[in-house]
């Protein structure tokens, strides 16, 4: 290597003399590291000057790279010089393997941009845990820079990273590479894998996902495992890409755990395995930051918050033991809400004797009242205060999916309340029950139910009126014909977008049934139209579910919950229930047969439209094309199909329910006013 470098340097001098270009200084033998660093700084302006906007002559590029290699001490690599080299700034075009060869010889470093095509980027070094270095279980492997073939090239925008992220990524690459001593030949699947890679690049992956896949050993290991597990994926690039993303989640979890463990070890924090897993869960849920010098403070902050929460939990238990409030009142949910309130209030409890003497009791009493208030779900609460995640009773045993976009789910609950609260008249029924009770038609002893009815009646003026609710439905969902405020923007597109999604679902089911008749050999039905319609609804509901929508959804949820509690009360069911099935729905049906109602809506259809419709909203909110599973898609299809079938039976004239029935109820209420007089 030395002879090659010397030859290039000699040729450079000849070339520079001929072209009258500035020359690089000679490198005397025996220069110390400090002297070589000084020489590098002195010569750097010459190296970077070049011809702005154009490529330098290849000869100059090669010679400059060779000169740097010689200066760096190609025979005895010098890490101090490398550190100085990394600090230099400027464009240094190079189209030579000499510089790359030099860095190949430096342990624990690699060239970050080894582009041999005349790049104008500054060649930089990165310190790594040598994912491509010599491994004990692969003795014949030589250290080399792995060229990434185009069919496996994941696009990663340039962004500075925290050192712990970089080192963790490289350690994961080493780990994955070490698990494949005899790497399968992926090149034979290059055509398919290129389609998979293009799909991944266009998916809008999270930045950390891209970083992991850009580590070639990780990506190749995932691909090899998937091909081994299910070779049918080679015939479905879209499904293959989805499978890669799902497989990657375990790798990402392992990366977060490795980083968290590193921070804990470096700070000499002792954690049990269970505590470590909990901390990892919290860090992963909060989202690991990527910027330099952010990871360690972030992990420590999450850890300290967990410690503080644990300490407050213990103090809450001690407060409960004093029995100032009946202990049976402290449910697990109340305790959790008390801890959350104490954390948010910032109370600093440092004196244990003072605590034992009741010196902090006022804070705990306030926390209890706040927890009780939010747990009862008053109609004046907010999502933050109540801790509600917008999940609803969908009238079956399917567990609700995870929440992603609150705006969409808040709009979804407005739809749920619209179907049950308005069209099934559940909100209106509370006033009917109160008037019947007050007039003696409904004979009830003084109880929690009568207290609730009294509170609902007295609070009518404090919660949203039917007209205000109607405006909320129209603003967020375009439902109804209520007049809105002058500057309020109505979601006129929602109904059409929803209809499009339902139409695509119907088309998909029809085509799937046709294919099942044809049998093998038929082309699969594309999900793309459904995915596109879902995305359109995501954008639409994210926009129109803003403003006061979440607050209104929280209030309506609280009101609807209270209504169901009243309708489920044994004394109400005993009075109004009939037949073998005695539940809230028989009560609702019975009440619709009495004034002020003229007829009974199709309650079964409304229940299905509300419950299954909300599942569709959950699908929209949670939708991520990259990670949709077959089971999730099938659940969505069944919910949408049930909604389509039930919708025709549940149709209620929107003007009828909001005008004629309100007028008849006003007459009913006027009669009660006359009775009071």
N, C-alpha and C positions, 0 to 999 in steps of 0.2 A: 504493500500500500504506500509506503514511504516513497519508493521510486516513482510510482505513478503521480503522486502529488508534486514531487520535485519537477518532473517533466512538464506538468501543467503550469506550474509557477514560471518556469523558464519560458514556455510558449506565451504566457500572459505578458511577460516583460517585452518580448519581441513585438507582440501585437499592440501593446500600448504605445511603444515607441513609434511604430508605424502609423497608428491612428492618432498620435499625440493626445493620448488620454492620461489622466492622473494615474500614477503608479502606486501600488501598495508597498509599504516599507518591507525591507528584508527582515527575516526573523532570525536573529542571532541564536546560536545554540546556547543552552544553559540558562535561558531566561527564567526568572522566578515567576511564580503565578501572578504576583502583583505587577510585575513588569509586563507580562503578556496581557493582563487586563487593561493596563494603561495603553498599550499598543493597540488593542482592539478599539478602545474609545477614540483614540487618535485617528484611526483609519476608517472608522464607521461612516463619517460623512462622505468619504470617497466611495464606499461601497453602496451607500444609499442614493447617491446623486443620480446616477443613471440617466436615462432619457425619459423624462416624465411623459406618461401617456403611451409609451411604446415599450416593447421588450428590448432588453439589452442583447448584445451579440452573445450567442451561445458560448463562445470562447471566454468572454468576460465572466459569464455566469459560472462556468466550470472552475475558472481560476479563482474567483472570489470564494467559492465554496471550498476549494482546495486550500486556499490560504487560511481560512478560518479553521479548517481541520488541522492544518499543521500548527497553527497558533494554539489550538486547544490542547495539543499534546497527544497526537494520535497514537503514540506508542505507550504512553502512560496516562490514561484518562484522568482529567482533573475536574472534580465536581465543583470546586470553587469557581473555576473559569466558566463552567456551564451556567452557574447561577448568575454570573456577570453577563453572560451572553443573553440570558433570558430577559434582562432588563433593557436591552437595546430596543429602540423603536425605529421603524422605517421600512420601506419596501426593498426587499432584496430578491430579485428574480433569480431562480435557480432551476436548472434542468440537468441536474447531475446526480449520480448515485453517491458521489464522494461524501457529501455531507451526511446523507442517510447512513452510509457505512460507518462514519465516525460515531454517530449516536447509537448505532447498533452495539457498539463496544462498551457503552456506558451502562453499568449495572443500575437497575432501578429507574431508568429513564427511557423514554421513547420520543420520536419526532412526532409532534402533534399534527403536522400537515405535510406528510411526505409526498407531495405532488410533483411528479417528474415532468410535467407538461409545461413548464415555464410560468408557474403561478407567480403573482406579484404579492403574495402573502408573506409575512415575516415567518420564517421557520422558527418554531418555538418548541421548547422541551416541556414535558410533563413528567412529574415523579409519580410512579405507580407501584402497585404491588405486583408488578411483572406478571400480568395474566398470560403472557405468551412466553414466559421464561422457562428455564429448565425445571421440570417437575420430577419429583422423586419416583413417581410411578411410570414416567415416560422418559427413561434415561437417554434415548436417542434424539429427543426433540431439541432442536437448535433454536436459540433466541432469534426471532425474526419479526419484522413488521408484516402483519398479515394484510395483504391486499384484499379489499372488499369487492367482490364481484358485483356488477351492476344489478343483477337479479336479487341481491340481498342488501342493497344499499338503502338504509333508512335515513330519511332526511331529518336532521336535527339543527334548528336555528342556533346560531352562536349565542352563548350566554355564559357569563362567569358563574362558576359553581363553588359552593362551600367545599373545602378540602375533604371533609368527612364524606360528602356525597361522592366526590371523585374516587376516593380510596375505596369506598364501599362498593361502587360500581365495578371497579377493577377487581376487587376481591371476589365479587359475585361471578365475574367473567372467569377468573382463575378456578373457582369452585366448579362452575359448569363445564369448563374445558377439561378439568381433571376427571370428570365423570365419563368422558368419551375418549378413551385412549385410542380406539380405532374408529375414527370419524366416518360416518356413512357418506357415500358419494352423493351429495345433493345436486351436483352439476347435471346429472341425468334428468332431473326434474326442473331444470332451469326455466323452461317456458312457463310452467304452471307457477313456480315460485316467484317469478317476476310479476305475474298478475297479483299474487298474494301480497307482495311487497308494495306494489302500486296502490292496492286497496288500503293497506295499512298507512301509507304515506298520505292518503287522501281522507283518512277517517277523522282527523281532528283529535288524535291521541293526546293524552296528558303528556307534559314535557318529560316527566320522569319515566313514563312508559317508553317514549322515544329513546331516551338515554340508555335504557336497559337493552332495547332491541338493537341499538347502534353498536353495542358490544357484540361483535360477531360470534364469539363462542356461545353467548346466551341465546341469540337468535337461532343459531344452527342447532343447538341442543333442543330447543323447543320444536323446531321443524322436524328434526329427526324423531323425537318422541311421538309427535302427532302422526307422522307417516307410519311409524311402527304400530301405533295403537289403532289407527283407522286409515288405511290406504285409500278408502273411498273419498276422502277429502281432496285427493288430487284431481278429482272430477268436479269439484265445487270450490273454486278459488274464494268466493265470497264467504262460504261457510268455513273454509280453511282459515281465512283472516280472522273471523270471529273466534275461532278456536284458539288461535295464537294469543289473542287478547285475554281470553279467559285463563289460559295456561300461564300467562305472564303475571297474573295477580298473585300467585303463590311466590313467585320470584321477588315481586315487589314487597310482599310482606316480609320475606326473609331479609331483604335489604334494609327495611326499616328497623327490624329487630336487631340486625348487626350494628347499625348506626347507633341505636339507643343503647345497646350493650356497651359500645365503645365509649359513649359519653358517661355512662354510669361508672364504668371501670376507671376512666381517667379522673373522675371526681371522687373516687373511693367511696361510692355510695353502695351500701349493702342492701340487696333486695332478694326476696325469695323468688322462686320461679313463677309463682302465681302473681306476685307484685310486678315482676318484669313483664309478664304477658299483658297485664292490665295497663301498664304504662305504654307498652307498644301499641295496644288498642287505642289508647287516648291520643297518642302522637299520630297514628295513622288516620284516625277520624278527623283530627284537627288539620291535617295536611302538612307534610314536611316541607319547610322552606328550602329553597335552593341557593339563594344568594350567599356570597362569601361571608363567613363569620356570623351566620344566623342560626345554624343547626344546634350548636351546643346550648346557647342561651334559651332557645325555644324548648328543647327537651327538659332542661332544668326548670324552666317556668312551669311546664306541664306537670313535672314531678312535684314541685313545691305546692302547686294547686291541689294535687291529689292528697299530699300530706295534710294540708290545711283542712281539706274537706273531711279527711278521716278524723282529725282532731275535733272538729266541730260536731261530727256524728257522735263521738263519745260524750261530749258536753251535753248534747241534746238528750242522750239517754240518762245522764245524771239529773238533768232538769226534770225529766219525766218521772224519775224515781221519787221525787219529792211529793208527788201526788197532789200538787196544787190544782191540777186539772185531771179529771178521770183518765186513767191510763188507757182505757179501751178506746178513747178518742184518737189516740196517736197511731194511726195506721202507718204502714210502710211508706205510703205516698205522702202523708202529712210530714213525716220525719224528713223525707228527701226534700220536700219543698221548704221546710224550715232551714235545713243546711244551705240550700241555694240562696235563700233570703239573707241569711247571716253572712254568707260569702259576698253577696252583692252589696250589702250595707257597709262592709269594711270594718265591722266591729273588731276591736283588738283586745282579746281576753288574755291577759298576761298574769293576773294575780289569782292564783288558785284559791287562796283563803277568802278573797273577796267573792269569788264565785260560790264557794261553799256557804257563805253567809247570805247569799241572795243578791249580791251587789250588781249582778248582770241580768237579773230576772226580767227586767223591763224589756230588754232586747229579745229575750226568748219568748216572752208573752206576745210581743209585737210580731215576731217571726211565726208564732202559732196562728195568730189572727190572719196574717197574710196568707199562710199556707191553707188555712180553712177557707178563706175567701176565694182563693184561686181554685181549690179543690172542688168547692161547691159549684164552680163554673158560673158565676153571676153573669148576667147578660151584658155587663159593662166591662168585662175583662178583655184582655188582649191575648194573642197567642203566646207572647213572652211571659205574661203574668200567669196564665193558666197552664203553661207547659204542654199545650195541645199540639199534636203533629198533624192535625186535619184528617185523621183516620175516622172512619164511620162504621156503623153496624151495617154490613152488606147482607145480613140475613142468611148467612151460610157459615160454614166452618173454615173457609179459606182465610189464611193469615194475610193481613194487609202487607203490601210490599213497602219497601223503604221509600221515604220521602226524598225527592230531589229538588223540585222547584215549588216553593210555597205559594207563589202566585197562581200556578195552575191548580194546585190542590184547594186553595181558597175559593177559586172560581168553581171548582168541582163541588165544593160543599154548598155553594149558593144554588147550584143546580139540584142537589139533593134536597135542600130545604124548599126549593121551589116546587118540586114534585110532591113531597110529603106535607110540608107545612102549609102550602097554599092550595094545591090541587086536591089533596086529601083533607084539607081544612083543619089540620091538627092544631095550628096556632089558634084558629077561631074557636075550636072546641073548648079551649080552656075558659074562654069567656062564657060560653054556653053552660059549662059545668058550674061556674061560679054563680051565674044568675039562677040556675036551677036550685043550687044549694041555698042561696039567699032567699029564694021565694018559697022554700019548703018542698019543692018537687023532689029534690035530691036530699034524702034524710041521712045525714052523716053526723057522727059524734065529733066533738072537737078532737082533732088529731093532726099529725104532720101533714096529711093531705089537705085538710081545710086551711092550715096555716100557709101552705104553698099556694093554694088557690087565692087566698086573701092577698098574699104578697104579689102574685102575678097581676091581680086586678088593680091594686094600688100603684103598681109600677108601670101601668100602661103608658102614661104620659112621658115616662123617663126613657123607655126603649123606643126603637124605631117604629114608627107607625106603619100600617099596611101600605100607605102611599110611598113612604121612604124605602120600604123593602122592595116594592115594585120598581122603584128607580134603580136600586142596586142590581136587581136581576137584569134589567134592561141595559144598564151600563156595562156590566161584566160579560153578559151572555146574549144580549140582544133579545131577550125573552119578554113577552108581554107588549102592551101598547101604552104603558104609562108615560105621561108627560115628564120630561126630565128638566133639570136646571139648564139655564141658557148656555153655559159654557161646558156642560157635561158632554163628553164624547161617548157615543153609544157604539157598542160592538156589533155593527150591522153584518159583519162577515161570518160570525161564529156559526150561525145556523147552516149556512151554505157549506162551510168547511166541515162541520160535523156530518152533514148529509153526504158529502163526498167520501168521508172515511167509512161511513156505514155502507155506501154503495160499493166501495172497493172491497170491503169485507164480504158482502154478498157475492160479488164477482169471484172472489178467491174461493169461497166455499163451493160455488157452483162449478168452477173449473176443476177443483180438487175432486169433487164427486164424479165428474166426467172422466178424469184420469183414472180414478179407481175402477171404473168400468172397463176402460181400455186395457188396463193392466201394465205389465212391464214394457219398457221401451218408450213410454210416453214422456215428453219433456215435463220437468217439474214446473209447478205454478210459481211465478215470480212474486216475491213479497214487496218488491220495490214500490208499487203504487200505494200499498198500505203504509209503508215507511214514509213515503213522501207526504201523504195526507196527514200522518201523525206529526211530522216536523212542522207542517204549516199550522197545525193547531197549537203546537208548542210555542211557536213565535206569537201567535195571536193571543193566547191566554196569558203568556208572560207579560204582554203589553197591557192587556185590559184587566188583568188581575191585580193591578197596582193600586196606588192610592189607599182608600179606606176599605178596600175589598177584604183584606185579611182581618181587620177589626170587625167588620160586619159579619164575616163568616164565623168568627169566634163568638160573637154575641148570639147569632142564630143557632149555633151549635149548642150553646148553654141553654137557650130557650127551648130548643127541641128536646134536649136531654131531660129538662124539667117536665116538659109535656109528657114524655114517655114514662117518667117516674109516676106521674099522676095517673095515667091510663093503666099502668101496671099495678097500681095499689089494689090490694085484695078487696077493700070495701067498695071501690069503684066497679071492679069486675063482678062482685057479688050483686051489685044493684042493677048493672046494665047487661051483664053477660047472659047468654042464653045458649041452649043446645049443649052438645057434648064438648065443643071447643070453646073454652072460656078464656080469652086473653085480650090484649089491648085492641086487636083488630075486630073482635066481636063488639067491643065497646064502641069503637069508631063507627062500625056499621050500624049499630043500634041508634046512636046519636044522630046519624044522618037521616033516620026515618022520622025524626021529630022536627018541629019548627026550630030554627028558621030555614032549614034545608028542604029543597024541593025534591031531591033525588040523591041516591048513593052512587058515588063514583066507583069505578072498578078498582077496588083496593089492591087486589092481587096484582093486577097489571101495573099499578102505580108503584107498588113495592119493588117489583122487578125492574121497572124503568129507573127508579131511584138507586137501588142497590147495584145493579149491573152497570148502570150508567156511571156510577162513581168508580167502579172498577176500570172502566174505560179511561176516566180521568187519571186514575193512578197509572195506567199504562202510558198515557201521554206524558205525565210528569216524570216517570222513571225511564222513559225511552232513551236508549243509547244504541244506535245501530250496531256498534262494535261489540256489544256484550249481550244482545238479546238471545236468550236460550229458547229452545224449542218448547219447553214447558211454559215459559212466560208467554210466548206467542200463542200457544194453544189456549191458555187461560183467557187471554185477551179475546181470541176468536169466539170462544164459547160465551163470554160476557156480552160481546157485541151482538152475537146472533140472538141471544135471549132478549136483548134490548130491542132489536129490530122487530122480533115477533110480538113482544108485549106492547110496543109503542102504539100500534094501531088500535089496540083495545083500551089504551089509557088516555086517548086523546080527549082533552077537555077544552072547550072553547075558552080561550084565555080571557076574552072580554066578559064571558058569562060569570066566571068565578070571581072576577075582580069588581064587577059592577052590580049585577042583579042580586047576587047572594049577599054582598055587602049592604045593599039597600034593604033587603029583607031582614038582615041582622039588625040594622039600625031601627027598623020598626019594632023588632023584638026587644031591643034595648030601651026604646021609648016606653014600651009597656011597663018595663021594670021601673023606669023613672017615675011613671005615674003611680006605680005601686008604692014607691018610697014616699012620694008626696002625700 
